[in-house]
Amino acid sequence: MTLYNDIGRTYNSTRHADSRITHRLVHGIGINPPATILDIGAGTGNYSYQLADMGYRVVALEPSQVMRTQGKKHKNMTWKEGVAESIPLEDQSVNGIICTLASHHFRNLSSSFSEMASVLKEKGKAVIFTLDPRLCPHDCWLLDYFEPLLKDAYTIHPPVKDLVRLAEEKFGRTAEISPFPLPHDLVDLFFFAGWKNPELYLNEFFQKGTSPLAKGQQEMVSECLNRLRNDLENGNWHKKYGEIIHLNEYDCGHFFLLV
């Protein structure tokens, strides 16, 4: 929570709801407005707002006061303070649950899934947008330049097979994985979103809006960024990785968990 009280101060500068992610969330929950949707780890409410604007009744759950203070307002949105391990809602009170790039910050994923299953109505669906860094290609330039900052990702993000097994155990039904190769023009600028635009990682606002750069040891972050900056200036990055700029999408290991 402390991290996102810091990140939250500039979060809206670079983090915006991407319509393609919103579409996948809506398709995954498979219910029409005005159903009630719980957005866990809502941040400043970017995706909550888009769903509310579509007519859904949205409960935006967020532990960070800074995030909630900056949170978007909509007549169909209700903000609540809380964490996934202890959701302040009655059992079987929501028709669907979404969570976008927040589940890796849960303190206890098992307890969080149990809580989700409890507040979800019998036929309701949960859709979690997350990633498994093990699925990212080993020759991805981001792993080359930022490996020291991404080591934690292999701890906080469980292998996809373990995530599916846990979800099925806690929800008591079959879970499905739907891959999401990242488009080159994402407007939600999370860490891997700049795979085609290395210069983006030198932007101060981008750095403050992504947890690997925002929470990393400053000396290590500076070392990684200086190496990238130097290689962009001397042409080494383009010699080694320039072919990537011809791609329209790239699979960095992101997916939707549908349960």
Secondary structure, DSSP 8 states (H G I E B T S, - for coil): -HHHHHHTTTHHHHB---HHHHHHHHHHH---TT-EEEEET-TTSHHHHHHHHTT-EEEEE---HHHHHT----TTEEEE--BTTB--S-TT-EEEEEEES-GGG-S-HHHHHHHHHHHEEEEEEEEEEEE-GGGS-TT-HHHHHHHHHHTTHHHHS--HHHHHHHHHHHHTS--EEEE--EETT-SB--GGGGTT-GGGGG-HHHHHTSHHHHHS-HHHHHHHHHHHHHHHHHSHHHHHHGGGGG-SEE--SEEEEE-
